[in-house]
Amino acid sequence: MLSALVNYLGANDAGSGFYQLAKDLRLLPMSASADEKFEFWITQVKRLYERHGASPAVA
C-alpha cells in the first residue's frame, strides 16, 4: 500500500484511515489490536522499500 509511506502527523505510525482501508480490503482483521496494526504497518513499509527502494533523506 503506497499510503504506508504517509505518517500520521506527530506520530511514527499511520493514521486510522490506513488501518480502516486495510480492514476494508481484508488485509487486517476487524478486531486487530494496536500491536497487530503496528506490525502490519511496519510490514507494509518494509515491502514498499523492498519494491521501490528507500528515498534519500531530504535536508
Backbone torsions as a table, in degrees:
resi	resn	phi	psi	omega
1	MET	NA	121.2	179.5
2	LEU	-65.2	-26.1	179.4
3	SER	-66.6	-9.6	177.0
4	ALA	-66.5	-19.2	-179.9
5	LEU	-78.9	-13.9	-179.0
6	VAL	-93.4	118.6	179.3
7	ASN	-90.1	148.2	174.5
8	TYR	-67.2	132.6	-176.2
9	LEU	-54.2	123.4	177.1
10	GLY	82.3	9.6	-178.8
11	ALA	-141.8	155.1	175.6
12	ASN	-96.6	66.6	-172.9
13	ASP	-167.5	168.6	174.1
14	ALA	-87.2	162.2	178.4
15	GLY	-82.3	174.3	-177.1
16	SER	-62.4	-30.6	178.6
17	GLY	-63.5	-34.9	177.3
18	PHE	-61.3	-46.8	-178.2
19	TYR	-70.0	-35.0	177.6
20	GLN	-65.7	-40.8	176.9
21	LEU	-61.8	-42.5	178.1
22	ALA	-61.3	-38.8	177.4
23	LYS	-67.8	-44.0	179.2
24	ASP	-60.6	-34.4	178.8
25	LEU	-86.3	2.5	179.7
26	ARG	61.3	33.9	175.5
27	LEU	-95.7	-13.3	-178.0
28	LEU	-140.9	134.3	179.8
29	PRO	-62.6	146.7	178.6
30	MET	-58.9	-29.1	-177.0
31	SER	-98.5	22.6	-176.1
32	ALA	-59.8	136.5	177.6
33	SER	-78.1	170.9	177.4
34	ALA	-60.0	-40.4	178.6
35	ASP	-65.4	-41.0	178.1
36	GLU	-64.2	-40.3	178.3
37	LYS	-63.2	-46.6	-178.8
38	PHE	-62.8	-43.5	178.4
39	GLU	-63.1	-39.4	177.4
40	PHE	-61.6	-45.5	179.9
41	TRP	-62.0	-45.1	178.8
42	ILE	-59.2	-44.2	179.3
43	THR	-61.7	-42.9	179.6
44	GLN	-64.1	-42.3	179.0
45	VAL	-63.2	-44.4	178.9
46	LYS	-60.1	-41.6	179.7
47	ARG	-65.2	-37.7	177.2
48	LEU	-63.9	-43.6	178.7
49	TYR	-64.5	-37.6	177.6
50	GLU	-64.0	-39.8	-176.2
51	ARG	-80.8	-41.5	-172.3
52	HIS	-112.6	-9.2	-178.0
53	GLY	83.0	156.8	179.0
54	ALA	-80.1	143.8	176.8
55	SER	-77.4	146.4	175.6
56	PRO	-68.0	150.8	179.6
57	ALA	-65.6	141.0	177.8
58	VAL	-98.5	128.1	-178.2
59	ALA	-81.5	NA	NA
